[in-house]
Amino acid sequence: MEQKKTFSELICSEKLVLVDFFATWCGPCQMMQPILQELSGRVSGKASIIKIDVDKNPLVASTYRIQGVPTLMLFRKGEVLWRQSGVLNANQLEQVIHQFYREPVMS
């Protein structure tokens, strides 16, 4: 059985991690769901996408000063590379990921 990773373990990955801070009652957040599903197929192998419910994770939300939802943040090795609030389309998000993506170095 796979052990659940903590938020900080997830965002400390070498791989890019796009985090969608959302709330179940938020209309624009619901609009992001199919966009993120489409994006997931496009950036598979380059980035992981995780969703954080701000109502269930208030500590994480306050740590990152999430004031409006949806707020999207891109992390690598625990560092915030990019953040934006509001609905973005899959093409915009794919461009952001490509901007920060680095090919893994083979040793």
C-alpha positions as a printed NumPy array, in Angstrom:
array([[  0.   ,   0.   ,   0.   ],
       [  1.395,   3.371,  -1.01 ],
       [  1.871,   5.82 ,   1.818],
       [  0.367,   9.257,   1.286],
       [  2.997,  11.931,   0.796],
       [  2.813,  15.217,   2.635],
       [  2.349,  18.427,   0.707],
       [  5.976,  19.422,   1.278],
       [  7.196,  16.007,   0.048],
       [  5.133,  16.431,  -3.124],
       [  6.384,  19.936,  -3.943],
       [ 10.036,  19.109,  -3.162],
       [ 10.243,  16.875,  -6.217],
       [ 12.846,  17.373,  -8.978],
       [  9.862,  17.272, -11.319],
       [  7.65 ,  20.337, -11.742],
       [  4.505,  20.242,  -9.631],
       [  1.493,  22.378, -10.552],
       [ -0.727,  22.906,  -7.528],
       [ -4.356,  23.957,  -7.919],
       [ -5.593,  25.511,  -4.677],
       [ -9.376,  25.219,  -4.908],
       [-12.631,  25.07 ,  -2.956],
       [-15.575,  22.776,  -3.698],
       [-18.049,  25.706,  -3.524],
       [-16.075,  27.803,  -6.052],
       [-17.553,  28.017,  -9.585],
       [-14.306,  29.03 , -11.354],
       [-12.534,  26.168,  -9.527],
       [-15.009,  23.718, -11.056],
       [-14.214,  25.189, -14.489],
       [-10.526,  24.332, -13.894],
       [-11.191,  20.59 , -13.468],
       [-11.554,  19.646, -17.179],
       [ -8.746,  22.09 , -18.087],
       [ -6.37 ,  20.373, -15.662],
       [ -7.412,  16.939, -16.946],
       [ -6.588,  18.016, -20.509],
       [ -3.305,  19.559, -19.362],
       [ -2.351,  16.408, -17.461],
       [ -2.312,  14.429, -20.712],
       [ -0.217,  17.082, -22.445],
       [  2.47 ,  17.489, -19.78 ],
       [  2.694,  13.881, -18.617],
       [  6.319,  13.178, -17.701],
       [  7.13 ,  16.878, -17.399],
       [  4.947,  17.913, -14.488],
       [  2.63 ,  16.508, -11.844],
       [ -0.68 ,  18.197, -11.094],
       [ -2.145,  18.13 ,  -7.617],
       [ -5.253,  19.72 ,  -6.168],
       [ -5.393,  21.145,  -2.651],
       [ -8.791,  21.914,  -1.103],
       [ -8.222,  25.122,   0.898],
       [-11.094,  24.288,   3.266],
       [ -9.571,  20.898,   4.153],
       [ -5.982,  22.223,   4.235],
       [ -6.168,  25.669,   5.873],
       [ -2.576,  25.51 ,   7.141],
       [ -1.134,  24.971,   3.657],
       [ -3.43 ,  27.679,   2.262],
       [ -2.319,  30.203,   4.89 ],
       [  1.371,  29.25 ,   4.514],
       [  1.181,  30.204,   0.828],
       [ -1.14 ,  33.181,   1.478],
       [ -3.919,  31.838,  -0.725],
       [ -6.575,  34.548,  -0.684],
       [ -8.621,  33.714,  -3.751],
       [ -9.412,  30.446,  -5.464],
       [ -8.496,  29.048,  -7.833],
       [ -4.833,  29.91 ,  -7.303],
       [ -2.312,  27.937,  -9.321],
       [  1.307,  27.602,  -8.251],
       [  4.231,  25.863,  -9.913],
       [  6.909,  24.326,  -7.684],
       [ 10.247,  22.592,  -8.157],
       [ 12.305,  21.391,  -5.189],
       [  9.968,  23.238,  -2.826],
       [ 10.53 ,  26.568,  -4.555],
       [  7.676,  28.643,  -5.991],
       [  8.504,  29.293,  -9.648],
       [  5.187,  30.869, -10.688],
       [  1.77 ,  31.672,  -9.293],
       [ -1.457,  33.119, -10.611],
       [ -5.036,  33.325,  -9.427],
       [ -8.049,  32.79 , -11.657],
       [ -8.976,  30.469, -14.483],
       [ -6.357,  29.813, -17.154],
       [ -6.757,  27.622, -20.202],
       [ -4.685,  24.507, -20.904],
       [ -2.538,  26.284, -23.539],
       [ -1.557,  29.049, -21.095],
       [ -0.677,  26.531, -18.402],
       [  1.252,  24.35 , -20.843],
       [  3.345,  27.397, -21.851],
       [  4.15 ,  28.118, -18.194],
       [  5.264,  24.512, -17.65 ],
       [  7.413,  24.547, -20.807],
       [  8.976,  27.814, -19.662],
       [ 10.278,  26.163, -16.456],
       [ 10.791,  22.597, -17.677],
       [ 14.338,  21.287, -17.849],
       [ 15.296,  17.972, -19.413],
       [ 16.565,  15.572, -16.749],
       [ 20.343,  15.261, -16.825],
       [ 21.473,  11.718, -17.501],
       [ 24.434,  10.637, -15.389]])
